[in-house]
Amino acid sequence: MSGNLGQTETPAVYHERQRLELCAVHALNNVLQERLFTQEIADEICKRLAPDARWNPHRSFLGTGNYDVNVIMAALQSVGLEAIWWDKRRPLEQLSLAGLVGFIVNVPSNVCLGFLSLPVRRRHWIAVRQLDGIYYNLDSKLKAPAPIGGEADLRVFLQEVLSQGP
């Protein structure tokens, strides 16, 4: 029992911060709430997905990450989970949250060089997960996990994220 009567304790939330182009690795670890995947493991998955490829289509040719959805799906399968595609044209009211571990969403993201924001957009993987009844935005570009709220708040958040364009 806590000595702080009337105060709720915030759960410990695992949150990896962005490094290189490893947002897919960070999103996987953040949604699973532990460090299960590394750049080396993601690169191995890429090699398994395209064993004879001279240039691997599932990651950046620079070797800095930028993994595609196939790597995320294979990584989830390796721990007994599966990715379920969501067609953003469907109403979010149809989304059943029962049994879901979390969300990994591909969103548009601005490209920055230091403090300079370039007029270029790339794609970025973010994670969302519920812990103790509260959904959190676990985007690796955030300094800390951002509480979203309950189910209604989650649906509003997802609608905003999904309406950000192709």
MOSUL-V753455 format. One record per backbone hydrogen bond with DSSP energy under -0.5 kcal/mol. CO is the residue of the C=O (numbers start at 0). NH is the residue of the N-H. E is the energy in kcal/mol with one decimal. If there is no record, write none. Layout:
co=CO nh=NH e=E
co=CO nh=NH e=E
This chain:
co=2 nh=4 e=-1.2
co=3 nh=6 e=-1.6
co=10 nh=12 e=-0.5
co=11 nh=13 e=-0.5
co=18 nh=21 e=-2.1
co=20 nh=65 e=-3.8
co=21 nh=25 e=-2.6
co=22 nh=26 e=-2.8
co=23 nh=27 e=-2.3
co=24 nh=28 e=-2.4
co=25 nh=29 e=-2.9
co=26 nh=30 e=-2.5
co=27 nh=31 e=-2.0
co=28 nh=32 e=-1.0
co=28 nh=33 e=-1.7
co=33 nh=35 e=-1.5
co=37 nh=41 e=-2.4
co=38 nh=42 e=-2.6
co=39 nh=43 e=-2.1
co=40 nh=44 e=-2.2
co=41 nh=45 e=-2.1
co=42 nh=46 e=-2.1
co=43 nh=47 e=-2.1
co=44 nh=48 e=-2.2
co=45 nh=49 e=-1.8
co=47 nh=50 e=-0.6
co=49 nh=52 e=-1.2
co=53 nh=55 e=-0.5
co=54 nh=56 e=-0.5
co=55 nh=58 e=-1.1
co=57 nh=67 e=-1.7
co=59 nh=62 e=-1.5
co=63 nh=20 e=-2.2
co=63 nh=65 e=-0.5
co=64 nh=59 e=-3.4
co=67 nh=70 e=-1.0
co=67 nh=71 e=-1.3
co=68 nh=72 e=-2.8
co=69 nh=73 e=-2.3
co=70 nh=74 e=-2.5
co=71 nh=75 e=-2.5
co=72 nh=76 e=-2.2
co=73 nh=77 e=-1.7
co=74 nh=78 e=-0.6
co=75 nh=78 e=-1.2
co=75 nh=80 e=-2.8
co=76 nh=79 e=-1.8
co=82 nh=84 e=-0.5
co=85 nh=87 e=-0.7
co=86 nh=89 e=-2.4
co=90 nh=93 e=-1.9
co=91 nh=94 e=-1.4
co=93 nh=95 e=-0.6
co=94 nh=96 e=-0.6
co=96 nh=99 e=-1.7
co=100 nh=129 e=-0.6
co=102 nh=127 e=-2.4
co=104 nh=106 e=-0.6
co=104 nh=125 e=-2.7
co=106 nh=123 e=-2.4
co=108 nh=121 e=-2.9
co=110 nh=117 e=-3.2
co=111 nh=113 e=-0.6
co=112 nh=115 e=-2.0
co=114 nh=116 e=-0.6
co=115 nh=112 e=-3.1
co=115 nh=117 e=-0.6
co=117 nh=110 e=-0.5
co=117 nh=119 e=-1.1
co=119 nh=110 e=-1.6
co=121 nh=108 e=-2.8
co=123 nh=106 e=-3.3
co=125 nh=104 e=-2.4
co=126 nh=137 e=-3.2
co=127 nh=102 e=-2.9
co=128 nh=135 e=-2.5
co=130 nh=133 e=-1.7
co=133 nh=130 e=-2.8
co=134 nh=147 e=-3.8
co=134 nh=148 e=-1.4
co=135 nh=128 e=-1.7
co=135 nh=137 e=-0.7
co=136 nh=145 e=-2.4
co=138 nh=141 e=-1.7
co=139 nh=17 e=-2.6
co=144 nh=146 e=-0.6
co=145 nh=136 e=-3.2
co=148 nh=134 e=-3.2
co=149 nh=153 e=-2.4
co=150 nh=154 e=-2.3
co=151 nh=155 e=-1.8
co=152 nh=156 e=-2.6
co=153 nh=157 e=-3.1
co=154 nh=158 e=-2.2
co=155 nh=159 e=-2.2
co=156 nh=160 e=-2.5
co=157 nh=161 e=-3.1
co=158 nh=162 e=-1.3
co=160 nh=163 e=-1.3
